[in-house]
């Protein structure tokens, strides 16, 4: 018999704090609670005094708890992409895991000489090998450890047990791949939009095969995504495979969607993470729009990662 598991997932951006509580029994995921609140003023992750950030976080959580008391003491966190170094690199398959990690740390130290890599927590994910040239490519994600310590302090103050911390774009994309796999639609394009960055995922057989981050604050950033997808290797894959195209996150914007649809020939739909979950009648009418539903993908993704 499968034991019932539960977790609270928090998604944190500069503009809002979202949370969701999920219960898992067998393969079924049930939402037992969710809510959000907005920061005013917005959260500034670059502040040197982390106590200011923690005070804003605490105020936001206290506000949420008045309306939606949180019952779970296990918590996972999805943090915005701008806090991470995210890139893909090739690696030598003859190396063991520790040697590969050391190689990636050295590569990052060369690419980002202005930071101390030892101050960063590093994870890497092997990419599907059917898209890029060569067979061994990985997605590397690195986060300054100060944010992990900050989350730990926040959890200690609120009697929460921290489980996972991840990039919100990866949390969302992993959940999408899981749902697509269940629907036997394993190939998809996902563009995750955050305030400062947009992350392009090409997923093949329910695994990332290509990942690239675009700065939304640079001029014509949308044209850079369009140019990427217009290249020969992408067009070949789009012709050969039936890709479902999705857009997730916040501040999506319709202009880029229209341009992307022209380039790929696919319709880009806002992903609804609630569609595959059991939702009680009490929560059915709490969300006003498809975009608001899509914005919860990261929180749902990190909360439902039980393994």
N, C-alpha and C positions, 0 to 999 in steps of 0.2 A: 504494500500500500504506500502511495506517495504521501509524504508528510506535507502539510500545508506550510507555505513559507510566505513571508511578507516583508516589505521594505518601503521606506519613504524615499522618494527621489526629488532632489532639489535642482532646479535649473536657474542659474544666476547670470544676469546680463547687467549692463550698466543702467538699464531702465527699469528692470523688474525682477522680482523673485517669484518663481513658480514652485509649487510642490504638488506631489501626487503620491497617494498611498496605494500600493498594488498588492494583492493577495494572489498567490499561485497555488493551485491544487491540481495535480496531474499536469495536463498541458494547458489548462485554462487560466487566463489572467483576468482578475476582477478588480475594478477600480472601487475602492472603498471610501476615498476622500480626495479632493483636490481643490486648489485655489491659487490665487495670485494677488500680488500687490505691486504698486509702482513706486519707484524711488523719486523723491523730490527733496533736494536736488538729486540729479543722477549720480550714480556711484562712480568714483574716480579710482581705478585700480592702481594708478601711478602715485598716489599719495604715499609719502614716506611714513606717515603716522598711520599704522594699520588699525589703531584703536578707533579712528574716525570711521573706517570701513566697517569694523566690527559693530560699532554703535548703530550705524545705519542698517546693517543686516539684522541686528537684534530688534530694532524698532519694527522692521518689516515683518519679521517672524511673529512678534507679539501681536501685530495687527492681524495677521493671517489667523493666528490661534484663537482670537476673539470670535471670528466667524466660523472657522473650521478647526476645532481642536485636533491636534495631531496625536494619534494613538500609538504610533510605532516608534520604537527607540533605535532601530537600525536605519541608517541614512546614507545615501550615495549622492554624489554631487556632479553636475555637468557645468563646467565653466566655459566662458566665451572663448572663441578661437584666438582672439588677440592676445591672450595670455600665454599662448603656446608657440613654440617653434615646431612647424609642421612641414615636412618635406619627404620626398621619396628618394631612396638611394639604392644602388646595386650593392650586393655583398657576395663574398666568397663562401660557397656552400661547404667548402672543406673545413671551415672554422667551426668551433663549437659555439654555444650560445654566449658564453662570457667573452670569447674572443671577438665575436660579431659585435657585441655591445661596446667593447673597447674600441673597435674600429669605427663605429658610428660616433662615439664620443670624440675621437680624434678628428673625424670629418667635420663635425659640428664646430669644433674649436678652430678649424681652418676657415670655415664659412662665416663664423661669427666671432672674430677675434676680440671683440669689445666686451664679451661676457665671459664669466667663469663657468665652464661646463659642469664643474663639480658642484655648483650650486643648483643644478637642475636634476630633476627626476626624469628618467628616460624610459620610454616604452617603444617597442617596435612590433609591427604586424607584417607578416609575410603577405605579399600581394599575389593575386591570381596570375599565373605565368603565361596566359594565352593571349595577352594583349601587347605588352611591351617587348621590345627585342631583348633577348637573353632570358634566362629562366629564374634568376634570383634577384628580385627587387623587393624592397620593404618600405613601409610607411613608418617614418620615425616621428615620434611626438615627445616633446620635452617641455616640462613645466618647472618654473622657478619654485624651489622647495618652500619659499616663504609663504606661498599660497596654500600649500599643504599644512603648514604649521598654523596658518590662520583658520583653516577649516577645522583643524583639531581643537583649537581654542573655542571656536563657535560651538562645536559639538559638546565639549566638556561643560560649557556654561548651561547648555540646554539638555543635559543628560541624554545625549544621543551617542550611539556607537557608530563611528565612521566606517563605511565598507569600501566604497570605490570613489575615485575622483577621475574624471576623464574630460576630454575635449567635447563640447556639446555637439559639434558637427559629427564626430565619430559615434557618439552615443546615439544620435538620431539615425545615422546611416546604418549602424549595426541592427537597429530595430527594424528599419525598412527592409533590409536584406532577409531578416528572419521571417517577416510577414510575406515577402515576395516568394520565398522558398516554399512556404505553406500553400501558396496559390499556384505553384508550378510556373511562376513567371520570374525566372532567376536572373534575367539580364535587364538592367535598368540604368538610367542616368539620374543622378540626384544632385541638385544644386542646393546647398545649405546656405542660407543668407543670414548673416549676423550684421550688427550695426557697422562694423569696420571691415569685415572680410566676408567674401563669398567663397565657399569650398566646392569644387567640382569633383564628384565621384563618378567613375565609370565602374559599375559592378557587373561582373560576369560570373555566372553560376553561383550567385548569392555571396560573392566575395569581392572586395575592392580589387580592381585591376589597374586603376590609374587614379591618382589624387593630385589635385593642384589647388593652391590657395591664391585668391586674387584680392588685392587691396581695393576696397570699395571707395576709398578716399582719394584714389588717383584719378586723373582725368581719363575719361573714356574706358573705365574698367570693364564695362559690359561688352565693348567692342573686342577687348582682349579675350574674353571667354568665347565670344562668337568666332574670333579668328582661330582659337584653339580647336573648336569643334568643326571648323571648316577645313582643317588639314586633311591630307589624303588618308592617313591611317584611321582617323575617326570616320570619315565618309565611307570607307571600305567596310568597317564594322557595322555601321548603321544600315548599309545595304544588305549585308549578309544576315544580320540578326534582327529579330523583332524586339526593339527596346521599348520599355515603358519609361516615360520621362516624367520626373517628379521635381517639385520645388518645395522646400521646407524652411522653417526658421521664422524670422521676423523681418519686418520692413521689406517685403518681397518686391513690390513694385511691378506694375503691369508692362512697362516699356520693354524691359529685358526679356520678359516671357514671350512677347510677340516676336521679337527678333530671333530668339532661340528657336521658336517654332518654324520660322522661315528657313533657318539654316539646317535643322535636323529633319524637317518634315514630320516631326512628332508633336503631339499636343502635350504641353507641360501642365500637369495637374497638381494642385496643392494636396499634399499627402494628409490624410485624416488618420491620426494614430488611434483614435477612439473606435474606429470602424471594426477592428478585430478583437476588441476587448469587451468583457461583460460590464455593462453600465447599468446601475440601478435607476429606477424611474426618477428618483430624487435628483439625479445628476443630469438627466437627459436634456433639460432645457437651460442649463447653466452657461452654455457657450453660444455666443451671438453670431459667429461667422466662421467660414471655412479657414480663413487666415488665423483666427484665434485658436481654432482646433490644431492647426498645423504647428503653431508656436509651442505647443506642449510636447512635441515629438521627442525633444532631448530629455525632458523630465521623465516621460514614460520610458524612453529607452534605457536610461540609467537605473530607474527603479525596478525594471523587469529583468535586469541582468543578475540572475540568481546563481549562475554557475561560476 
